[in-house]
């Protein structure tokens, strides 16, 4: 019998970490996995996920009130029965509490969930074999004159740098160049793609940025008709440090990463193609570096007091991305990089250090932006850094031919408009934006029929 919605509670799982060295030592001493200590596990109702950013896991685990403990602690036998991990989403009967869990991440068979393969440790990633075709989705035109057109953003970028499914994609720009605007265009297209791909799951995380940007993301999620069971949003915008402590940004990012892993893993028989969008990874790193509540070894600081461990811990959030065969985890994140003037002055911000270390070295694709006062050149694509690895492996012959044609037109053909440009780069940018405007790739009827072919 299906349980009534009002009789059930949905909750996210947080869990203490057992140090790997202790876990391995106990196994080496003859212990079986069934006899290892069960990590303390708590469930936060989805309506109150803000607890995860306002209080540390240690604080929640340290509750002395028996009444509170009964409400948030998951019984050990249920943790073992379902094989619960941080990032899982459980459902249970409101009247019976956490001892009545009947569903995890949409699956109702405990054995299927408990024996699921773990990303990285059990199943290994490979380079992308297909692209995420956001350019094939027609989005609404902007309601304000001069506002960025999301269709042109997605089309222009993907001609040069398509989104690889299972890749790490970085949207990098100096301040005010429009990285959050580009991320929103991608997010809106992904929500539309949920209509065509029942295995797609979209999670967006916004931390440390303007509250207005968080509001815009919520508006998009409310406006686009889609299966809201396959989209989730987590937000901790810049705010009062008392109500919204700095370390909360890193904590929430770490949880969102775990959430994406659990959804991707699914069950033994079925997983999801998850896309995790983060705005912004730079704020996550600064949260980690400047919070005195996150333990960090005392060591030589990098640029502007950045702790090296903050850099490595932040980059590690991206390492779970990959193509895992019948499931995948794609991470698309914004981050700041220095503009040309500061680079010439040899001024390197802490955020730019993150770009240097996580950019070309570990990313599968980079969408770069530069500052421009010319509204006709929006988005102002940084043509020097925008690229996708393995471009030919995820592109059809027609897509490869189109890219070569457009690049040749950008750099070797005169611009047909009336504008006068200060550089060949401006002329090249105007050319691709005009091409994207004149040659949209979407055709909903054809796209719906061809989607499976596109994916294969």
C-alpha positions in Angstrom: 0.0 0.0 0.0 1.4 3.4 -0.9 1.9 5.7 2.0 0.3 9.1 2.0 2.6 12.0 1.5 1.4 13.8 4.7 2.2 10.6 6.7 5.8 10.4 5.6 9.0 12.4 6.3 11.9 12.8 3.9 15.3 13.4 5.4 19.0 13.7 4.4 21.6 11.5 6.1 24.7 12.9 7.8 27.3 10.4 9.1 30.5 10.5 11.1 33.6 9.3 9.3 35.5 6.3 10.5 39.2 7.0 9.7 40.3 4.7 6.9 43.4 3.7 8.8 41.3 2.5 11.7 38.9 0.7 9.4 41.7 -1.1 7.6 43.4 -2.0 10.8 40.3 -3.6 12.3 39.8 -5.6 9.1 43.4 -6.7 9.2 43.0 -8.0 12.7 40.3 -10.4 11.5 37.2 -8.4 11.9 34.4 -8.7 9.3 32.6 -5.7 7.9 29.5 -6.8 9.8 31.4 -6.6 13.1 32.9 -3.1 12.6 31.5 -0.3 14.6 28.4 1.3 13.0 29.1 5.1 12.4 26.8 7.4 14.2 24.2 8.5 11.7 21.6 11.3 11.9 18.7 12.3 9.7 17.9 15.9 8.9 14.3 16.5 7.5 14.7 18.0 4.0 12.7 21.0 5.1 15.4 21.9 7.6 18.6 21.2 5.6 19.9 24.6 6.8 21.0 22.7 10.0 23.8 21.2 7.9 25.4 24.6 7.3 24.7 26.2 10.8 25.9 23.3 13.0 28.8 21.0 12.7 28.2 17.2 12.5 30.1 17.0 15.8 27.6 19.3 17.4 24.6 17.3 16.1 26.2 14.0 17.2 26.8 15.5 20.7 23.2 16.1 21.5 22.6 15.1 25.1 18.8 15.5 25.0 17.2 12.1 24.8 14.2 13.7 23.0 16.4 15.3 20.4 18.4 12.1 19.9 15.3 10.1 19.2 14.3 12.4 16.5 17.6 12.7 14.6 19.6 9.5 15.4 19.1 6.6 13.0 19.0 3.2 14.8 22.1 1.1 14.1 20.1 -1.8 12.8 18.5 0.5 10.1 21.9 1.9 9.2 23.2 -1.7 8.6 20.0 -2.9 6.9 20.1 -0.2 4.3 23.9 0.4 4.2 23.2 4.1 4.8 25.9 6.6 3.9 26.2 10.4 4.1 24.1 12.0 1.3 21.4 9.4 1.2 17.8 10.6 1.3 15.4 8.4 3.3 11.7 8.3 3.8 10.0 7.1 7.0 6.6 7.1 8.6 6.0 10.3 10.6 4.2 8.5 13.5 6.8 5.7 13.8 10.0 7.7 13.4 13.4 6.7 12.0 12.9 3.0 12.9 10.3 2.8 10.0 12.5 3.8 7.1 10.9 2.3 3.9 12.8 4.0 1.1 16.3 5.3 0.3 16.9 7.5 -2.8 13.7 6.3 -4.3 14.5 2.6 -3.9 12.5 0.3 -1.6 14.6 -2.9 -1.5 17.2 -2.7 1.3 19.4 -5.4 -0.3 19.6 -3.4 -3.6 20.6 -0.3 -1.8 23.0 -1.9 0.7 25.0 -3.8 -2.0 25.2 -0.9 -4.4 28.7 -0.2 -5.9 30.6 2.8 -4.6 32.0 5.4 -6.9 35.8 5.4 -7.3 36.3 2.5 -4.8 34.2 -0.1 -6.6 33.6 1.4 -10.1 36.2 3.4 -11.9 35.6 6.4 -14.1 36.6 6.8 -17.8 36.7 9.7 -20.2 33.3 11.0 -21.4 31.8 9.1 -24.3 29.0 11.5 -25.0 28.1 15.2 -24.5 25.2 16.8 -22.5 23.3 18.4 -25.3 22.1 21.6 -23.6 22.4 23.5 -26.9 19.5 21.5 -28.3 17.0 23.0 -25.8 15.1 26.1 -26.6 14.9 28.5 -23.7 12.6 31.5 -23.2 14.0 34.8 -24.5 15.0 37.3 -21.9 12.2 39.6 -20.8 14.5 42.7 -20.4 16.1 44.5 -23.4 19.9 43.9 -23.4 19.7 41.0 -20.9 21.8 38.0 -21.8 20.1 35.4 -24.0 20.6 31.9 -22.5 20.2 30.3 -25.9 23.1 32.2 -27.3 25.2 31.5 -24.2 24.7 27.8 -24.5 25.0 27.6 -28.3 28.2 29.7 -28.6 30.0 28.0 -25.8 29.1 24.4 -26.9 30.3 25.0 -30.5 33.8 25.5 -29.0 33.5 23.4 -25.9 30.7 20.9 -25.5 29.8 19.7 -22.1 31.2 16.1 -21.6 28.9 13.8 -19.6 30.9 12.7 -16.5 33.4 15.6 -16.8 34.7 18.3 -14.5 33.7 21.6 -16.2 35.0 25.0 -14.9 33.3 28.3 -15.7 36.2 30.7 -14.9 36.1 34.5 -15.0 37.3 37.7 -13.3 34.7 39.3 -11.0 31.6 40.7 -12.8 32.3 39.0 -16.1 29.1 36.9 -15.9 30.0 33.4 -14.6 26.9 33.1 -12.5 24.8 34.2 -15.5 26.3 31.4 -17.6 25.8 28.8 -14.9 22.1 29.8 -14.7 21.8 29.3 -18.5 23.2 25.8 -18.2 21.0 25.0 -15.2 17.8 26.1 -17.0 18.7 23.9 -20.0 19.4 20.9 -17.8 16.0 21.2 -16.1 14.4 21.1 -19.6 16.5 18.0 -20.5 14.9 16.1 -17.6 11.8 15.8 -19.8 13.8 13.8 -22.4 16.1 11.8 -20.1 14.5 9.9 -17.2 17.9 8.9 -15.8 19.1 12.5 -15.5 19.3 14.1 -12.0 20.2 17.8 -11.4 21.6 19.2 -8.1 22.6 22.8 -7.7 24.6 24.3 -4.9 25.0 28.0 -4.3 27.3 29.2 -1.5 28.9 32.5 -0.6 27.5 34.4 -3.5 24.9 37.2 -3.6 21.4 36.3 -2.2 19.9 37.7 -5.4 21.7 35.0 -7.4 20.2 32.3 -5.1 16.8 33.8 -5.7 17.3 33.6 -9.5 18.2 29.9 -9.3 15.0 29.3 -7.3 13.0 31.2 -9.9 14.3 29.1 -12.6 13.5 25.9 -10.8 10.0 27.1 -10.1 9.4 28.4 -13.7 10.6 25.3 -15.6 8.1 22.5 -15.7 10.0 19.3 -14.8 10.1 16.3 -12.5 11.1 18.0 -9.2 11.9 14.6 -7.7 15.0 14.7 -9.9 16.2 18.2 -9.1 17.5 19.5 -5.8 18.8 22.9 -4.7 21.0 23.7 -1.7 21.9 27.3 -0.8 24.0 29.3 1.7 24.4 32.7 0.1 26.6 35.3 1.7 24.9 36.6 4.8 25.2 37.3 8.5 28.2 35.3 9.9 26.2 34.6 13.1 23.2 33.1 11.4 25.3 31.7 8.5 28.8 30.8 9.8 31.7 30.8 7.3 32.6 27.1 7.7 29.0 26.3 6.7 29.8 26.9 3.0 32.4 24.2 3.0 30.2 21.8 5.0 27.3 22.2 2.7 29.5 21.7 -0.4 30.9 18.5 1.1 27.4 17.3 1.7 26.2 18.2 -1.8 29.1 16.2 -3.2 28.1 13.2 -1.1 24.5 13.6 -2.1 25.5 13.6 -5.8 27.5 10.4 -5.2 24.6 8.6 -3.6 22.2 9.5 -6.3 24.6 8.4 -9.0 25.2 5.1 -7.2 21.5 4.4 -7.0 21.1 0.7 -6.3 22.6 -2.5 -7.5 20.5 -2.5 -10.7 20.1 1.2 -11.5 21.9 4.5 -11.1 21.5 8.0 -12.4 23.3 10.5 -14.6 23.9 13.3 -12.1 24.9 16.8 -12.8 26.1 18.8 -9.8 26.4 22.6 -10.4 28.4 24.7 -7.8 28.4 28.5 -7.6 31.1 29.1 -6.5 34.0 26.8 -5.7 36.1 29.8 -4.9 33.8 30.7 -2.0 33.9 27.1 -0.8 37.7 27.2 -0.6 37.8 30.5 1.2 35.2 29.2 3.7 37.6 26.3 4.4 40.7 28.4 4.6 39.5 31.2 6.9 37.3 29.2 9.3 38.9 28.5 12.6 36.4 25.6 13.2 37.9 23.5 10.4 41.1 21.7 11.5 44.1 22.5 9.3 47.8 21.8 9.8 50.0 24.8 10.4 52.1 25.2 7.3 53.3 27.9 4.9 50.5 29.9 3.5 49.9 30.3 -0.2 48.8 33.6 -1.8 46.9 35.9 0.6 47.1 33.6 3.5 45.5 30.6 1.7 46.1 27.4 3.7 47.5 24.6 1.3 45.1 22.0 2.8 42.1 24.2 1.9 43.3 24.1 -1.7 43.7 20.3 -1.8 40.4 19.7 0.2 38.5 21.9 -2.2 39.9 20.3 -5.3 39.1 16.9 -3.9 35.4 17.8 -4.1 35.8 17.5 -7.9 37.5 14.1 -8.0 34.3 12.0 -7.9 33.2 13.2 -11.3 33.4 10.6 -14.0 31.7 8.4 -16.6 30.8 5.1 -14.9 29.2 3.3 -17.8 25.4 3.2 -17.2 25.7 6.1 -14.8 27.7 9.3 -14.5 28.5 12.3 -12.3 29.2 15.6 -14.0 30.4 18.6 -12.0 30.1 22.1 -13.3 31.5 24.8 -11.1 32.2 28.5 -11.3 35.4 30.0 -9.9 37.3 33.3 -10.0 40.4 33.9 -11.9 42.6 37.1 -12.1 42.0 39.5 -15.0 44.7 40.4 -17.5 45.7 43.6 -15.7 46.4 41.9 -12.3 48.3 39.0 -14.1 50.6 41.6 -15.7 51.1 43.1 -12.3 51.9 39.7 -11.0 49.0 40.0 -8.5 47.6 36.5 -7.8 44.6 36.2 -5.6 43.9 33.1 -3.6 41.0 32.3 -5.9 43.3 32.5 -8.9 45.6 29.9 -7.3 42.6 27.6 -7.2 42.1 28.2 -11.0 45.7 27.5 -11.7 45.6 24.2 -9.8 42.2 23.0 -10.9 42.0 24.4 -14.3 43.8 22.7 -17.2 45.4 20.2 -14.9 42.3 18.3 -13.7 39.3 19.8 -15.6 37.8 18.1 -18.7 36.5 21.4 -20.0 36.9 25.1 -19.3 34.5 27.8 -20.2 36.4 31.1 -19.8 35.0 34.6 -19.6 36.7 38.1 -19.8 35.5 41.5 -18.7 34.0 43.6 -21.5 32.1 46.9 -21.5 30.7 46.1 -24.9 27.1 44.8 -24.3 27.1 43.4 -27.9 29.9 41.0 -26.9 28.0 39.1 -24.2 28.9 36.4 -23.2 32.5 37.6 -23.4 34.0 34.2 -24.1 37.7 33.9 -23.3 38.8 32.3 -26.5 42.3 31.5 -25.1 41.2 29.2 -22.3 37.9 27.7 -23.5 38.3 24.1 -24.5 37.1 20.5 -24.1 39.4 17.5 -23.8 38.5 14.5 -26.1 36.4 16.8 -28.2 36.3 14.5 -31.2 35.3 11.5 -29.0 32.0 13.2 -27.9 31.2 14.9 -31.3 29.6 13.7 -34.5 31.3 14.4 -37.8 28.8 17.2 -38.4 29.6 18.9 -35.0 33.4 18.6 -35.7 32.9 20.1 -39.2 30.8 22.9 -37.8 33.4 23.8 -35.1 36.1 24.0 -37.8 33.9 26.1 -40.0 33.1 28.6 -37.2 36.7 28.9 -36.0 37.9 29.6 -39.6 35.2 32.2 -39.9 36.1 33.8 -36.6 39.8 34.3 -37.4 40.0 34.4 -41.2 36.9 36.0 -42.5 35.8 39.7 -42.3 32.9 40.5 -40.0 29.7 41.2 -41.9 28.2 43.7 -39.4 28.8 47.4 -38.9 30.7 47.2 -35.6 34.3 48.4 -35.4 36.5 46.3 -33.1 39.6 47.0 -31.1 41.2 43.7 -31.7 41.0 40.5 -33.8 39.8 38.7 -30.6 36.8 41.0 -30.3 36.0 40.4 -34.0 36.3 36.7 -33.5 34.0 36.8 -30.5 31.4 38.9 -32.4 31.5 36.4 -35.2 30.7 33.3 -33.1 28.0 35.2 -31.2 26.4 36.2 -34.5 26.7 32.6 -35.8 25.0 31.3 -32.6 22.2 33.8 -33.0 21.6 33.0 -36.6 22.0 29.2 -36.3 20.1 27.8 -33.3 20.4 24.0 -33.1 17.2 23.2 -31.3 14.2 21.5 -32.9 12.1 20.0 -30.1 10.2 17.4 -32.2 13.3 16.1 -33.9 15.3 16.4 -30.6 12.8 14.3 -28.7 12.9 11.6 -31.4 16.7 11.6 -31.7 17.7 11.9 -28.1 18.6 8.3 -27.6 20.7 8.4 -30.8 22.4 11.6 -29.6 23.3 9.9 -26.3 24.7 6.8 -27.9 
